[in-house]
């Protein structure tokens, strides 16, 4: 029997036996006697024992379709949120603000991989004067991360240009858990008004920034940090400099993350 027919037959038997799909109504399932149910279960068990590769391939195909569906959903979400991703006033911008390609990073101050990726981001900025970098606080690793992001976002109201990126680097490179106390210590090193900083950290601007970033992360189905967005591509994790360079080059060449 061809694989497609085998899978279809197995899916039908499973659906009838266990009511696994909505097309099999409760009335349909109830129409079988106990003897018929046992017979169907025996057929299913015998089929799976004799053809385990069919179930494996069906599961693999299901996963592939799920990934494809997620990728299409992410592409639609990226298109819808492109302006907010690149030009939101809540974000921290580094590199060339008028750059021809933008790298967006969702990060958490307590993410070890984000600290590793920081060097990659700095390398990209140093070697590419036409690159714009947008940093989005995405504190998903607990309350201390939220506290640190609030202080960092509030610092944006006192620090401009490269100084804000320097603050970001200093805080991200801090050892141990990064919380409000550590963020305030870094702010003191930068000569910020700490009382104003604390007030701003609890204010509506910071609240709106975090809400926007968390909403974007949810819409884009981001599952962790760091997550880089370059054009129409999401690169999850600390992928390294070379993959990002290639994506940037492809966008400049053909307008897409992969030519």
C-alpha positions in Angstrom: 0.0 0.0 0.0 1.4 3.5 -0.9 2.6 5.5 2.1 0.0 8.3 1.6 -2.8 5.7 1.6 -1.3 3.9 4.6 -1.2 7.1 6.6 -4.7 8.1 5.5 -6.0 4.7 6.4 -4.3 4.8 9.8 -5.5 8.3 10.5 -9.1 7.3 9.7 -8.9 4.2 11.9 -7.4 6.3 14.8 -10.0 8.9 14.3 -12.9 6.5 14.4 -11.4 4.5 17.3 -10.6 7.4 19.6 -12.7 10.3 18.3 -9.5 12.3 17.6 -10.9 14.6 15.0 -13.9 16.9 15.0 -15.4 15.1 11.9 -16.1 12.1 14.1 -19.1 13.0 16.2 -20.0 11.7 19.6 -23.0 9.9 18.0 -20.7 8.2 15.5 -18.4 7.0 18.2 -21.3 5.8 20.4 -22.6 3.7 17.5 -19.8 1.1 17.9 -20.3 -1.8 20.3 -17.7 -2.7 22.9 -16.8 -5.7 20.7 -16.4 -3.4 17.6 -14.2 -1.0 19.6 -12.0 -3.8 20.7 -11.7 -5.0 17.2 -10.7 -1.6 15.9 -8.1 -1.2 18.7 -6.7 -4.6 17.7 -6.4 -3.5 14.1 -4.7 -0.3 15.0 -2.2 -2.1 17.4 -1.4 -4.7 14.8 -0.9 -2.2 12.1 1.4 -0.1 14.2 3.4 -3.1 15.3 3.9 -4.3 11.8 4.5 -0.8 10.3 6.1 1.4 13.0 7.8 3.5 10.3 4.4 4.8 9.1 3.7 6.4 12.5 7.2 7.8 12.7 6.8 9.3 9.2 3.4 10.6 10.1 4.7 12.3 13.2 7.6 13.8 11.2 5.2 15.1 8.6 3.0 16.6 11.3 6.0 18.4 12.8 7.1 19.7 9.4 3.6 21.1 8.7 3.5 22.7 12.2 6.9 24.3 11.6 5.8 25.5 8.1 2.6 26.9 9.6 4.5 28.7 12.3 6.9 30.1 9.8 4.1 31.5 7.7 2.5 33.0 10.7 5.8 34.6 11.7 6.3 36.0 8.2 2.8 37.6 8.4 3.5 39.0 11.9 6.9 40.4 10.8 5.3 42.2 7.9 2.5 43.6 10.1 4.9 44.7 12.9 7.8 45.9 10.7 7.4 49.6 11.5 7.2 49.0 15.2 10.2 46.7 15.1 12.5 49.1 13.3 11.2 52.6 14.3 9.5 52.4 17.7 10.5 55.4 19.9 10.6 52.9 22.9 13.6 51.1 21.5 17.3 51.7 22.0 19.0 52.4 18.6 22.7 52.0 18.0 25.0 52.0 15.0 23.8 54.1 12.0 20.3 55.5 12.7 19.9 55.9 8.9 21.3 52.5 8.1 20.2 50.6 5.0 19.7 47.4 7.0 18.4 47.0 10.5 19.3 44.2 13.0 16.7 44.0 15.8 17.7 42.1 18.9 15.3 40.9 21.6 17.4 40.3 24.8 17.3 39.7 28.5 20.0 41.1 30.8 20.3 37.8 32.6 20.6 35.7 29.4 24.1 34.2 29.1 23.7 33.7 25.4 22.8 37.4 25.1 26.1 38.3 26.7 27.9 36.0 24.3 26.0 37.6 21.3 27.0 41.1 22.5 30.4 40.6 21.0 28.8 39.6 17.7 26.7 42.7 17.7 29.7 44.9 18.5 31.7 43.2 15.7 28.9 43.8 13.2 28.6 47.5 14.2 32.3 48.1 14.0 32.7 46.5 10.6 29.5 47.8 8.9 29.0 51.6 9.1 25.7 51.3 7.2 24.1 49.0 9.8 21.4 50.1 12.2 20.9 48.1 15.4 17.7 48.2 17.5 17.7 46.8 21.0 14.4 45.6 22.6 14.3 44.6 26.2 12.5 41.2 26.5 12.8 40.3 30.2 11.6 36.7 30.2 14.0 35.2 32.8 12.3 36.4 36.0 11.5 39.5 38.1 15.2 40.5 38.4 15.3 40.8 34.6 12.2 42.9 34.6 13.7 45.2 37.3 16.9 45.6 35.2 15.0 46.4 32.1 12.9 49.0 33.8 16.0 50.9 35.0 17.7 50.6 31.6 14.6 51.9 29.7 14.4 54.7 32.2 18.1 55.5 31.6 17.2 56.1 28.0 15.4 59.3 29.1 18.8 60.7 30.4 21.3 59.1 28.0 21.5 59.8 24.3 23.1 58.3 21.3 26.2 56.1 21.9 26.0 56.7 25.7 22.8 54.6 25.9 24.5 51.7 24.1 27.5 52.0 26.4 25.1 51.7 29.3 23.6 48.6 27.8 27.0 47.0 27.2 28.1 47.8 30.8 25.0 46.4 32.3 24.9 43.3 30.1 28.6 42.5 30.9 28.0 42.7 34.7 28.7 39.5 36.5 26.1 37.5 38.5 22.4 38.2 38.5 21.4 41.6 37.1 18.6 43.3 39.0 17.5 46.8 39.9 20.3 47.3 42.4 23.0 46.4 39.8 21.3 48.6 37.2 21.2 51.5 39.6 24.9 51.0 40.4 25.8 51.2 36.6 23.6 54.3 36.3 25.5 55.9 39.2 28.8 55.2 37.3 27.3 57.1 34.3 26.4 60.1 36.5 22.6 59.8 36.1 20.0 61.4 38.4 19.1 58.3 40.4 15.9 59.7 42.0 14.6 60.7 38.5 15.7 57.3 37.2 13.6 55.5 39.9 10.6 57.6 39.2 10.9 57.2 35.4 11.3 53.4 35.9 7.9 53.3 37.4 6.4 55.6 34.9 4.1 55.2 31.9 6.9 55.4 29.3 8.7 52.4 30.6 5.5 50.5 31.1 4.5 51.2 27.5 7.9 50.1 26.2 7.8 46.8 28.0 4.2 46.1 27.0 5.1 46.8 23.4 8.1 44.5 23.4 6.4 41.7 25.2 3.5 42.0 22.8 5.8 41.8 19.8 7.6 38.8 21.2 4.3 37.0 21.6 3.1 38.0 18.2 6.3 36.7 16.6 6.3 33.5 18.7 9.7 34.2 20.2 10.5 31.5 22.7 13.7 32.8 24.2 16.6 35.2 24.0 18.5 36.4 22.1 16.3 36.6 19.1 17.6 38.5 16.1 15.3 39.8 13.3 17.0 40.9 10.1 14.6 41.8 7.3 12.1 39.0 6.9 14.1 36.5 8.9 14.1 35.5 12.6 17.4 34.1 13.8 16.9 32.5 17.3 19.8 32.2 19.6 23.4 33.3 19.6 23.9 32.3 15.9 27.3 34.0 15.5 28.6 36.7 13.3 28.9 34.9 10.0 25.2 33.9 9.6 24.1 37.4 10.4 26.6 38.9 8.0 25.3 36.5 5.3 21.7 37.5 6.0 22.6 41.2 5.9 24.4 40.8 2.6 21.5 38.9 1.1 19.1 41.7 2.1 21.3 44.2 0.4 21.6 42.0 -2.7 18.0 40.9 -3.3 15.8 42.5 -0.5 15.3 39.2 1.3 17.1 37.3 4.0 17.9 34.5 1.6 18.6 35.1 -2.1 
